[in-house]
Each structure stands twice: as C-alpha cells, then as structure tokens.
Amino acid sequence: MSASIFEVPYDDEALQTRIRGGLDEVERQLSASIDSGERFVTEVAVHLLRAGGKRFRPLMVLLAAEFGASDEPGIVPSAVVVELTHLATLYHDDVMDEAALRRGAQSANARWDNSIAILAGDYLFAQASQILAGLGTEAVRIQAETFSRLVQGQIRETLGPTDSEDPVEHYLSVVADKTGSLIATAALFGSKTSGASEDVQQVLTEFGECIGSAFQLADDIIDVASETGDSGKTPGTDLREGIPTLSTLFAQRSTDPRDARLNELLAGPIEDDADVEEALRLLRAHEAMRQARTYVHSQADDARALLAGLPEIPARAALVSLCDVVVTRIG
C-alpha cells in the first residue's frame, strides 16, 4: 500500500533517504494499526488509507525530528498517531458534509452509511490513543489539547460566524483549529520526541500551524480552480455543500452589481449541476481568486520567515522547499 506522498525536493541525499525510509515505516505501521482481526472493521477502517493521501503530517513529524536525534524509537509511532487522527477526522467530516467522494474514491458514508463511517472514525481515534499511551503522559496531554481544538473548530464551522464576527476571520480561525492545529502537533511531536531544544520545538510548532493553514487554504483554492479534481474532491464540492472558503468569502464582500448573480449562487448550497458550473466559471474569473492566492502566499512567507530561527541543517532547507511547494500548487 502506498500513499501519494507530498513531494518535497531535497538538496541532501542522506536526508531524502532517511525521510523516505521513515515514511515507508509509517505506512507499514499504519496498516498494522488498522488491522483489527475483524474483517469488516478492517475493511471500513482501511478504506480511506487505501485511497491514498499526501501524508503531509507524518512528513512534518519526520522533518521536525531532524532537529534532534532522528532515530529515536517514538518518532514513527508519533507520526502514525497524527495520521490516524487525521484519517479519523476525514470519516467524521464526510458525515458532517454529506460528502460523496474523498480522495477521488467513494466516501465511507456513501459506500456504507453515516453510522458505519462515524464508528470507523471512532475506531481510528481509539487506535491512535492506544499508540499514544506508549509515548507518555506529555504526548497524551498534547493530543488531548489538539483534539479539543479539532472538535471546537468543527463546531464553530457548523454554527458559522456570529453577528459580531467577520466571516473571513471566523473562517481563518476555523482552518487554524481544524487543520493547522494537527500539523502544529505533528511538528511538536517530531521535535519533542527527538529531544530538540525547547526553543526549536516552539518555532517548529508555530511553523506547523502557519504552513498547515496555508496548506488547507491552498486545497480550498484548488477545489475551485482545478477542473480535474486535483484536491481529491469533485471540483465545486464546497459550493455544492454550501461550505465557505476564502475565495467565496472574498467574493461575497463585493458590492459590484456585476457580481449579483455570483452572490446569489453563493448564498447557500448549490444543488443544480448547471448552477455549480456557472458559479465555478464566475468565481474563477473573479478578483477574489487573486486575493485568496495572495493571502496563501503571505501565509507561506510568514511560515518561511519563522524558519530563520532554526539551525541551518538540511531539514531546514527542506522545510523552506515545503513552503514553496504549498504555494506552487495554486500558481
């Protein structure tokens, strides 16, 4: 089983060998952790794992671990924990969003039903917790705080902004909780488990949250801009589900009469296929897309600036390249 690994260019061959070897071991342990011995449970739980994924979070663990002793035995298990947690949230998110596709494959809730998908997510959370228990009480505390943010982010996304909140700021805070928090934890797990200094841990944690949010925002742009489903979803999925994204929120700020039709379409979920296509066409040509891209580039620049405070080792160069790759995906 292989994932569509998030590719980062490496200037150092030894680092590349270590990272790729580590990701192979993460993949092996992921498969082993999901195998329950009960055929149907394993089939459902392994469904999204087999659909692939970028393994962005395990990659972050392994690169962060380079700032300490990268051969510490807890590093790969901590990478497995963050990826299992991420997979679990995907099962639950698809139920919340009533999604039909995930990573280009039929979602678990569409293939089976909502109850099975929710239970599959719960099972993956349980498997992550079992591994986590062997990493110590501090790791358990970090995971608990992260899980709290994940849930709060989902609740706040479901409720939407209050009357006193700016919709864009609300959305960005939701992205930070739902995506940035777990990628920050990945960086913290890697650096802490490897014994990196506390200063390095803090920088990498901040970097993880910053580049993690940029990574999600880039995916949201791709959902609109791509005509091929490069994000793993059918283009326009967020529009169909009425899920706000940075580009749609920027578009809705417009008071230009020429945008009246687009704002009418963006007012709620779009059910008609022709309306989805019209909304995509109008949005792709809108200034909001440039504004969203500019924001993501600025986020990546902020993340890159944080790296200046880290030791100048090959892993730092790889993290700089990671910032470049995140924004290259959106042009």
N, C-alpha and C positions, 0 to 999 in steps of 0.2 A: 504494500500500500504506500503510495507516495503522494505528497501534497504539492500543489503548485506554489512552491516556496517563493516568498517575496525576495527577489533577486537584488543583491547589493554588490556593486563592484568592489573588489578588494585589491589593494596595492601590495599586500603582503601574502605570499603563498601559504606560509605556515598558518597564519590566522584563518585563511579561507579553508584550509584542511581541517582545522580544529572546529570551526563553526559548522561546516557541512557534516563532519562526523558527529558532532553534538546533536544536530537536527535529525540525523538518521536514528540516533539513540532515543531522542524524544519520540519519534514516530513509532519506534518499536515499543516503548513503554506505554504510549497512548493506547495502542492496540491491546496490549496485555491488560491494562487497567480497565478497559471497557468490557472485556470478555467475562461475562458473569457465570458462564456454565449453563445458563438457561437460554435456549436457542432464541426465543422470541425477544427477550430482553436485550440480548446482544445485537440482534438484527436491527431493532429500533434504535438502540444507543449508538451503533456504529454507522447509522445511515448518513449523517452529515460528515462524519470523519471520512467516509469513502468518497464523498462528493468533493473532497479536496479542501483547499483553503490556503491562505498565504503564510500561515504560521508566523505572522508578524510578532506576536507576543513571545513565543519561545525564542525567536531570533533576538529580541530585545534582552531577554534573560541572559543568553549566551554572550552577547556583546558586552553587556554590563559586567559580567563575571570576569572579563579580561582585565579589569582594573584591580583585581585581586589575584588569588590563586585559582585559576580557571579549571583546575582538575578536582576541586572539592566535590565529594560524593553527593551533596544535596542539590547541586546546581540543576542537573537534568530533571530530577523529581519536581523541583520548584517550577521548572518550565512546563512540565506536564500538568501541574496544578492550574497554572494560569490558562493553559489551552483548554483543559476540561471545563473550567469555569466559563470561558468564552463560549464553548460549544453549548453548554447548558443554557446560557442566556439566549442563544440563537433559537433553540427549541421554544422557549417561552415567548420570545419576541414574535415569532411567526404566528403563534396563537393570538397574541395581542393584536397583531396587524392583519390577521386572517390572510396571511401570505400563501400563495400557491407554489412559488418557486424559491429555492435557496441554493446559491452556488450553482445555478443552472440546472438543478435537479428538483424533482417534486419535493416540497416541504413535507415534514413528518406529519403535520396536522392534516395536510391534503391527502397524503397516502393512507394514513390510518384515520385518526380523529384527534380532536383537541385534547381529550383526556389522556390518550396514549402519548402525545407529544409533551404534555406537561409532566407526566410521570417519567418520561425519558430524560427530560431536563433535570428533574429531581434526582434521578439515579446518577447522572453525571456529577451533580453537586456533591452527592454522597461519596462517590469515588474520589473526587478531588479532596474532600475532607479527610478521607482515610489516609491518603498520601501525606497530606498536610500535617497530620498528627505526628508523623515521624520526623518532621522538620523542626519541632519545638514550639513552645508556647508563644514566642515572639512572632513566629510565622503565622500562627493561628490568629493572633491579635490583628496583624496586618491584613490578613484575608477577611476577617470579620468587618473591619473598617471599610475595606474595599467593597464587600458585598452590600454593606449598608448604603454606600453611595450608588451602586448599581441599581438597587431597588428604588431609592429615592429619585434617581434620575428617570426611571421608568414611570413612576407615579406622577412626577412633575410633567413629563411628556404627555401622559394620558390626560391630565387635568388641563394642560395648556396654561398660558400666562394669565396672571390676574389682571384686573383693570389697571392697576398701577405699574405693571411691568412692561418694559419694552419687549416686543415679541422677538426681536433679534437677540437681545441679551439673554432672554429666557432660553431660547434655542441653544445658544452657545454654552450656557451653563448645563443644559441637559446633555449635550455632547461631551462636555468635560466629565460629567458623572458617569454616563453610560459607556463611554469609550476611553477617554483619557485616563480615568482612574485605574483601570485594569492594566493599561500599558505602563502607567507610572509604577504600579505594583510589580510588574514584570522586571522593570529596571532596578527597583529596590531589592527584589528577591535575588537577582543575579549579583548585584554589588555587595549586598549584605552577606549572602551565603559564601561568597568568595573571600570575605574578610577585607574588602576595600575600606578605606578610611571613611569616617562619618561625613566629612566634607564632600567626598566623592559620591557617597550614597545620596546626599541631599541634592547635588547637582544633577545626577542621573535621574532621580525621581522627578524633579522639575522638568527635565528634558523629556522624559517619557510621557508626562501629561501633555506637554506642549505639542510634541510631534504626533502623539496619539490622537489628539483632537484634530490636527491638520490632516491626518490620515483618513479620519471619518468624514471630514468636510470634503475632502477630495473625492471620496466614494460617492457622496451625495451629488456632487457636480457631474461625475461620470454617469450617474443614473439618468441625468437629463441629456448630457451632451453626446453620449455614446448611442450608436444605432445598432450595436451588436451584443448588448448585454454583458459588457466587459466587467461590470461590477458584480456579476453573479446573479443579477436580478433582471427581469424583463424591463427594458427601458421604460421609464414612466411609472414604475411600480409605486413610488412615493406619491405621485399625483393621483393614481387610482385609489390609494388608501387615505388620501387627504392628510398625509404626513408633511408638515412644514419642513423646508430645508432652507439653507442660507440664500440660495438664488431665488426661491419663490417668495421668501420674506422680503428680500430687497425689492423684488418686482412689485410687491403689494404696497410698498411705500410710495409708489409713483402716483401722482395726481394728473398725469398727462391723459387727456381724453382719448388719445390713440391707444391707451392701454386698458380701456374699459372692458373689452372682450376678454383679455387675458385675466384681469382681476375677477371678472365674473366666473371664469372657469376655475380659478384658484380659490374660490370662496368655500369649496368643500370637496369631498371625494368626487372623482370623475369616473362615471361608470361606463359611458359610451366610448367604444374604441375610437370612433372618429373624433370625439371631443378630446381624448387623450392625445391623439396625433396632432390636433390643432394646437393644444396647449404646449406640446413639446416644440412645435415649429415656432410659435410665438416667443416662447421662453428662450430658445436657442439664439434667437436674433436680438434678444433684449439686453440692454446695458447691465441688467442685474447679473448676468453671467460673468461679465468682465469684473464687476465689483466682487463677486464671490471668489473668483480666481485670485484677484488681488489680495483679498483677505487671507486666503490659504497660503499664498506666497509669503505674506508678512508673518504668519504663524511659523512657517518653516524657517524664516530668517531669525525669529526670536529663539527658536529651538537651537539653531546653529550657533547663535551668539553664546548660549549657555555652555556650549562645549569648550569655549576658550578657557574655562576654568579647570579643565581636566588635564591630567598628564598627557604628554604628547606621545602616544603609543599607537600602533596600527589600528586598534579598535576605535580610537577617536576619529581617525580618518574614515573608517567605515561608517561611523555614525553621521559624519558630515555628508558622506555619499548617500546615506539613508534619507537625509533631508532633501537632497537633490532629486532622488528617485520619487519621493512622495509628490513633489510638485510637477515633475516631468509628466506624470500620468495625466495631468489636466491641461497641459500646454501653457 
